[in-house]
Amino acid sequence: MGTAEFAYNNKIHSATKVSPFETNYGQNPRMGFEGKRKKKYKAAERFVERMKRIQKKAKAALKKAQKEIKRFTDRKRSKGKEYRVGDLVLLSTKDLK
């Protein structure tokens, strides 16, 4: 949208007493320099708090599952052989170029 078209669509019309933009979308566009609203919206605050609770529960469930998987995996895992300096070992050259 060009600057002139934007300016026209954002200007209050004398007959309707609202801008064409507001007529189409129910509100005027943000211009980017309006101050933040000081009024708090309770529904938005409740939504944010609910989302925080859901995320907290999800994190706890994931952490519990991670511990259970580790415990199960560690139960079947055997300790690897420990090598000391001077031990002779065989190495595969299969992946060397």
VMD Tcl script that builds the backbone (N, CA, C; Angstrom):
set m [mol new atoms 291]
animate dup $m
set s [atomselect $m all]
$s set {name element resname resid chain x y z} {
  {N N MET 1 A 0.859 -1.164 0.000}
  {CA C MET 1 A 0.000 0.000 0.000}
  {C C MET 1 A 0.903 1.223 0.000}
  {N N GLY 2 A 0.593 2.172 -0.850}
  {CA C GLY 2 A 1.380 3.391 -0.929}
  {C C GLY 2 A 1.088 4.330 0.231}
  {N N THR 3 A 1.958 5.305 0.412}
  {CA C THR 3 A 1.816 6.252 1.507}
  {C C THR 3 A 0.533 7.063 1.390}
  {N N ALA 4 A 0.211 7.527 0.164}
  {CA C ALA 4 A -1.011 8.319 -0.036}
  {C C ALA 4 A -2.251 7.478 0.252}
  {N N GLU 5 A -2.259 6.232 -0.211}
  {CA C GLU 5 A -3.397 5.349 0.030}
  {C C GLU 5 A -3.555 5.072 1.528}
  {N N PHE 6 A -2.431 4.850 2.218}
  {CA C PHE 6 A -2.478 4.613 3.655}
  {C C PHE 6 A -3.039 5.836 4.378}
  {N N ALA 7 A -2.555 7.015 4.013}
  {CA C ALA 7 A -3.026 8.246 4.646}
  {C C ALA 7 A -4.522 8.445 4.421}
  {N N TYR 8 A -4.988 8.181 3.208}
  {CA C TYR 8 A -6.417 8.322 2.896}
  {C C TYR 8 A -7.250 7.336 3.722}
  {N N ASN 9 A -6.805 6.083 3.774}
  {CA C ASN 9 A -7.562 5.053 4.479}
  {C C ASN 9 A -7.520 5.210 5.998}
  {N N ASN 10 A -6.576 5.981 6.498}
  {CA C ASN 10 A -6.461 6.190 7.937}
  {C C ASN 10 A -7.119 7.494 8.384}
  {N N LYS 11 A -7.592 8.311 7.461}
  {CA C LYS 11 A -8.219 9.608 7.776}
  {C C LYS 11 A -9.703 9.413 8.067}
  {N N ILE 12 A -10.197 10.069 9.106}
  {CA C ILE 12 A -11.619 9.974 9.459}
  {C C ILE 12 A -12.455 10.617 8.363}
  {N N HIS 13 A -13.442 9.867 7.895}
  {CA C HIS 13 A -14.327 10.328 6.830}
  {C C HIS 13 A -15.422 11.205 7.430}
  {N N SER 14 A -15.753 12.303 6.755}
  {CA C SER 14 A -16.745 13.249 7.305}
  {C C SER 14 A -18.142 12.637 7.402}
  {N N ALA 15 A -18.508 11.754 6.498}
  {CA C ALA 15 A -19.854 11.187 6.514}
  {C C ALA 15 A -19.992 10.071 7.557}
  {N N THR 16 A -18.976 9.200 7.635}
  {CA C THR 16 A -19.083 8.037 8.533}
  {C C THR 16 A -18.522 8.300 9.921}
  {N N LYS 17 A -17.700 9.325 10.038}
  {CA C LYS 17 A -17.028 9.693 11.292}
  {C C LYS 17 A -16.007 8.645 11.744}
  {N N VAL 18 A -15.648 7.730 10.853}
  {CA C VAL 18 A -14.575 6.765 11.095}
  {C C VAL 18 A -13.744 6.658 9.821}
  {N N SER 19 A -12.556 6.134 9.962}
  {CA C SER 19 A -11.692 5.974 8.790}
  {C C SER 19 A -12.122 4.752 7.981}
  {N N PRO 20 A -11.822 4.737 6.664}
  {CA C PRO 20 A -12.113 3.548 5.864}
  {C C PRO 20 A -11.439 2.288 6.435}
  {N N PHE 21 A -10.233 2.461 6.968}
  {CA C PHE 21 A -9.531 1.329 7.572}
  {C C PHE 21 A -10.337 0.766 8.737}
  {N N GLU 22 A -10.827 1.651 9.596}
  {CA C GLU 22 A -11.618 1.207 10.741}
  {C C GLU 22 A -12.938 0.589 10.288}
  {N N THR 23 A -13.516 1.107 9.225}
  {CA C THR 23 A -14.747 0.541 8.680}
  {C C THR 23 A -14.518 -0.904 8.242}
  {N N ASN 24 A -13.386 -1.165 7.612}
  {CA C ASN 24 A -13.073 -2.516 7.128}
  {C C ASN 24 A -12.609 -3.469 8.219}
  {N N TYR 25 A -11.777 -3.000 9.141}
  {CA C TYR 25 A -11.110 -3.888 10.093}
  {C C TYR 25 A -11.531 -3.706 11.545}
  {N N GLY 26 A -12.348 -2.705 11.817}
  {CA C GLY 26 A -12.817 -2.510 13.189}
  {C C GLY 26 A -11.862 -1.751 14.081}
  {N N GLN 27 A -10.733 -1.349 13.562}
  {CA C GLN 27 A -9.763 -0.561 14.322}
  {C C GLN 27 A -8.821 0.137 13.363}
  {N N ASN 28 A -8.168 1.162 13.845}
  {CA C ASN 28 A -7.173 1.852 13.038}
  {C C ASN 28 A -5.835 1.140 13.178}
  {N N PRO 29 A -4.976 1.243 12.178}
  {CA C PRO 29 A -3.680 0.555 12.259}
  {C C PRO 29 A -2.778 1.216 13.290}
  {N N ARG 30 A -1.855 0.424 13.836}
  {CA C ARG 30 A -0.850 0.992 14.736}
  {C C ARG 30 A 0.134 1.765 13.884}
  {N N MET 31 A 0.479 2.928 14.320}
  {CA C MET 31 A 1.403 3.766 13.563}
  {C C MET 31 A 2.850 3.525 14.001}
  {N N GLY 32 A 3.036 2.889 15.150}
  {CA C GLY 32 A 4.378 2.609 15.624}
  {C C GLY 32 A 4.896 3.615 16.620}
  {N N PHE 33 A 4.168 4.700 16.837}
  {CA C PHE 33 A 4.649 5.686 17.800}
  {C C PHE 33 A 3.652 5.933 18.920}
  {N N GLU 34 A 2.581 5.157 18.977}
  {CA C GLU 34 A 1.644 5.305 20.088}
  {C C GLU 34 A 2.299 4.765 21.357}
  {N N GLY 35 A 1.960 5.371 22.463}
  {CA C GLY 35 A 2.475 4.879 23.736}
  {C C GLY 35 A 1.792 3.581 24.118}
  {N N LYS 36 A 2.401 2.873 25.048}
  {CA C LYS 36 A 1.788 1.636 25.512}
  {C C LYS 36 A 0.554 1.969 26.333}
  {N N ARG 37 A -0.434 1.127 26.215}
  {CA C ARG 37 A -1.660 1.345 26.980}
  {C C ARG 37 A -1.381 1.086 28.451}
  {N N LYS 38 A -1.940 1.902 29.295}
  {CA C LYS 38 A -1.722 1.747 30.723}
  {C C LYS 38 A -2.779 0.857 31.355}
  {N N LYS 39 A -3.892 0.707 30.676}
  {CA C LYS 39 A -4.973 -0.116 31.194}
  {C C LYS 39 A -4.577 -1.582 31.094}
  {N N LYS 40 A -4.808 -2.315 32.147}
  {CA C LYS 40 A -4.477 -3.737 32.136}
  {C C LYS 40 A -5.699 -4.529 31.716}
  {N N TYR 41 A -5.451 -5.560 30.976}
  {CA C TYR 41 A -6.525 -6.410 30.506}
  {C C TYR 41 A -6.514 -7.706 31.305}
  {N N LYS 42 A -7.534 -7.901 32.110}
  {CA C LYS 42 A -7.613 -9.059 33.001}
  {C C LYS 42 A -7.623 -10.374 32.226}
  {N N ALA 43 A -8.355 -10.429 31.119}
  {CA C ALA 43 A -8.419 -11.672 30.343}
  {C C ALA 43 A -7.037 -12.044 29.819}
  {N N ALA 44 A -6.291 -11.054 29.363}
  {CA C ALA 44 A -4.943 -11.307 28.855}
  {C C ALA 44 A -4.029 -11.775 29.988}
  {N N GLU 45 A -4.157 -11.165 31.154}
  {CA C GLU 45 A -3.348 -11.572 32.302}
  {C C GLU 45 A -3.668 -13.006 32.710}
  {N N ARG 46 A -4.958 -13.359 32.709}
  {CA C ARG 46 A -5.356 -14.726 33.060}
  {C C ARG 46 A -4.801 -15.716 32.041}
  {N N PHE 47 A -4.842 -15.335 30.765}
  {CA C PHE 47 A -4.316 -16.195 29.708}
  {C C PHE 47 A -2.818 -16.430 29.911}
  {N N VAL 48 A -2.083 -15.369 30.189}
  {CA C VAL 48 A -0.637 -15.485 30.390}
  {C C VAL 48 A -0.345 -16.388 31.584}
  {N N GLU 49 A -1.068 -16.202 32.680}
  {CA C GLU 49 A -0.855 -17.025 33.866}
  {C C GLU 49 A -1.184 -18.483 33.583}
  {N N ARG 50 A -2.259 -18.730 32.839}
  {CA C ARG 50 A -2.633 -20.103 32.484}
  {C C ARG 50 A -1.546 -20.748 31.633}
  {N N MET 51 A -1.014 -19.996 30.667}
  {CA C MET 51 A 0.043 -20.517 29.803}
  {C C MET 51 A 1.300 -20.824 30.617}
  {N N LYS 52 A 1.619 -19.981 31.583}
  {CA C LYS 52 A 2.785 -20.228 32.436}
  {C C LYS 52 A 2.603 -21.515 33.232}
  {N N ARG 53 A 1.379 -21.734 33.769}
  {CA C ARG 53 A 1.116 -22.961 34.522}
  {C C ARG 53 A 1.236 -24.190 33.623}
  {N N ILE 54 A 0.682 -24.107 32.423}
  {CA C ILE 54 A 0.752 -25.225 31.475}
  {C C ILE 54 A 2.204 -25.531 31.131}
  {N N GLN 55 A 2.991 -24.496 30.867}
  {CA C GLN 55 A 4.396 -24.698 30.524}
  {C C GLN 55 A 5.176 -25.298 31.695}
  {N N LYS 56 A 4.860 -24.854 32.898}
  {CA C LYS 56 A 5.535 -25.381 34.085}
  {C C LYS 56 A 5.233 -26.869 34.251}
  {N N LYS 57 A 3.956 -27.250 34.069}
  {CA C LYS 57 A 3.573 -28.658 34.162}
  {C C LYS 57 A 4.250 -29.483 33.076}
  {N N ALA 58 A 4.289 -28.948 31.856}
  {CA C ALA 58 A 4.910 -29.669 30.739}
  {C C ALA 58 A 6.404 -29.874 30.995}
  {N N LYS 59 A 7.088 -28.849 31.504}
  {CA C LYS 59 A 8.516 -28.971 31.804}
  {C C LYS 59 A 8.754 -30.026 32.872}
  {N N ALA 60 A 7.903 -30.033 33.905}
  {CA C ALA 60 A 8.046 -31.017 34.974}
  {C C ALA 60 A 7.826 -32.429 34.438}
  {N N ALA 61 A 6.829 -32.602 33.586}
  {CA C ALA 61 A 6.547 -33.920 33.012}
  {C C ALA 61 A 7.699 -34.387 32.131}
  {N N LEU 62 A 8.269 -33.477 31.334}
  {CA C LEU 62 A 9.398 -33.836 30.478}
  {C C LEU 62 A 10.627 -34.205 31.309}
  {N N LYS 63 A 10.860 -33.471 32.389}
  {CA C LYS 63 A 12.007 -33.759 33.262}
  {C C LYS 63 A 11.838 -35.128 33.917}
  {N N LYS 64 A 10.612 -35.445 34.359}
  {CA C LYS 64 A 10.329 -36.747 34.972}
  {C C LYS 64 A 10.552 -37.862 33.952}
  {N N ALA 65 A 10.043 -37.675 32.734}
  {CA C ALA 65 A 10.218 -38.687 31.687}
  {C C ALA 65 A 11.697 -38.873 31.367}
  {N N GLN 66 A 12.443 -37.787 31.322}
  {CA C GLN 66 A 13.874 -37.859 31.036}
  {C C GLN 66 A 14.599 -38.674 32.109}
  {N N LYS 67 A 14.248 -38.455 33.375}
  {CA C LYS 67 A 14.870 -39.211 34.469}
  {C C LYS 67 A 14.527 -40.691 34.374}
  {N N GLU 68 A 13.270 -40.997 34.045}
  {CA C GLU 68 A 12.853 -42.391 33.931}
  {C C GLU 68 A 13.563 -43.090 32.777}
  {N N ILE 69 A 13.694 -42.412 31.655}
  {CA C ILE 69 A 14.397 -42.996 30.505}
  {C C ILE 69 A 15.859 -43.229 30.849}
  {N N LYS 70 A 16.487 -42.278 31.524}
  {CA C LYS 70 A 17.887 -42.430 31.918}
  {C C LYS 70 A 18.045 -43.608 32.867}
  {N N ARG 71 A 17.158 -43.711 33.845}
  {CA C ARG 71 A 17.223 -44.812 34.814}
  {C C ARG 71 A 17.085 -46.158 34.096}
  {N N PHE 72 A 16.138 -46.269 33.187}
  {CA C PHE 72 A 15.914 -47.512 32.440}
  {C C PHE 72 A 17.119 -47.845 31.563}
  {N N THR 73 A 17.654 -46.842 30.881}
  {CA C THR 73 A 18.800 -47.050 29.995}
  {C C THR 73 A 20.041 -47.419 30.797}
  {N N ASP 74 A 20.270 -46.721 31.899}
  {CA C ASP 74 A 21.444 -46.994 32.729}
  {C C ASP 74 A 21.398 -48.398 33.322}
  {N N ARG 75 A 20.217 -48.915 33.561}
  {CA C ARG 75 A 20.062 -50.246 34.146}
  {C C ARG 75 A 20.601 -51.312 33.187}
  {N N LYS 76 A 20.436 -51.094 31.882}
  {CA C LYS 76 A 20.883 -52.067 30.884}
  {C C LYS 76 A 22.299 -51.788 30.376}
  {N N ARG 77 A 22.818 -50.629 30.708}
  {CA C ARG 77 A 24.130 -50.230 30.193}
  {C C ARG 77 A 25.221 -50.849 31.057}
  {N N SER 78 A 26.184 -51.446 30.388}
  {CA C SER 78 A 27.322 -51.990 31.137}
  {C C SER 78 A 28.444 -50.957 31.135}
  {N N LYS 79 A 29.275 -51.078 32.134}
  {CA C LYS 79 A 30.386 -50.143 32.218}
  {C C LYS 79 A 31.392 -50.473 31.129}
  {N N GLY 80 A 31.867 -49.461 30.452}
  {CA C GLY 80 A 32.855 -49.677 29.400}
  {C C GLY 80 A 34.207 -50.054 29.978}
  {N N LYS 81 A 35.012 -50.666 29.147}
  {CA C LYS 81 A 36.356 -51.044 29.577}
  {C C LYS 81 A 37.185 -49.786 29.779}
  {N N GLU 82 A 37.935 -49.779 30.854}
  {CA C GLU 82 A 38.794 -48.633 31.129}
  {C C GLU 82 A 40.198 -48.930 30.629}
  {N N TYR 83 A 40.727 -47.987 29.896}
  {CA C TYR 83 A 42.075 -48.133 29.349}
  {C C TYR 83 A 43.032 -47.267 30.146}
  {N N ARG 84 A 44.275 -47.755 30.232}
  {CA C ARG 84 A 45.314 -46.999 30.926}
  {C C ARG 84 A 46.403 -46.644 29.927}
  {N N VAL 85 A 47.152 -45.654 30.272}
  {CA C VAL 85 A 48.268 -45.248 29.418}
  {C C VAL 85 A 49.194 -46.450 29.258}
  {N N GLY 86 A 49.530 -46.750 28.007}
  {CA C GLY 86 A 50.426 -47.868 27.714}
  {C C GLY 86 A 49.693 -49.107 27.221}
  {N N ASP 87 A 48.360 -49.173 27.405}
  {CA C ASP 87 A 47.595 -50.322 26.899}
  {C C ASP 87 A 47.633 -50.331 25.381}
  {N N LEU 88 A 47.709 -51.536 24.796}
  {CA C LEU 88 A 47.671 -51.674 23.346}
  {C C LEU 88 A 46.222 -51.877 22.918}
  {N N VAL 89 A 45.812 -51.164 21.866}
  {CA C VAL 89 A 44.439 -51.270 21.372}
  {C C VAL 89 A 44.462 -51.402 19.863}
  {N N LEU 90 A 43.412 -52.012 19.297}
  {CA C LEU 90 A 43.278 -52.099 17.850}
  {C C LEU 90 A 42.271 -51.052 17.399}
  {N N LEU 91 A 42.585 -50.339 16.338}
  {CA C LEU 91 A 41.690 -49.322 15.815}
  {C C LEU 91 A 41.240 -49.716 14.414}
  {N N SER 92 A 39.991 -49.436 14.096}
  {CA C SER 92 A 39.480 -49.690 12.754}
  {C C SER 92 A 39.803 -48.486 11.872}
  {N N THR 93 A 40.210 -48.774 10.635}
  {CA C THR 93 A 40.488 -47.694 9.682}
  {C C THR 93 A 39.348 -47.554 8.685}
  {N N LYS 94 A 38.248 -48.216 8.961}
  {CA C LYS 94 A 37.107 -48.225 8.037}
  {C C LYS 94 A 36.652 -46.821 7.649}
  {N N ASP 95 A 36.575 -45.898 8.584}
  {CA C ASP 95 A 36.048 -44.560 8.306}
  {C C ASP 95 A 37.138 -43.526 8.029}
  {N N LEU 96 A 38.387 -43.943 7.988}
  {CA C LEU 96 A 39.480 -42.991 7.703}
  {C C LEU 96 A 39.640 -42.853 6.200}
  {N N LYS 97 A 39.951 -41.666 5.772}
  {CA C LYS 97 A 40.152 -41.420 4.335}
  {C C LYS 97 A 41.602 -41.186 4.037}
}
mol reanalyze $m
mol bondsrecalc $m
mol representation Tube
mol addrep $m
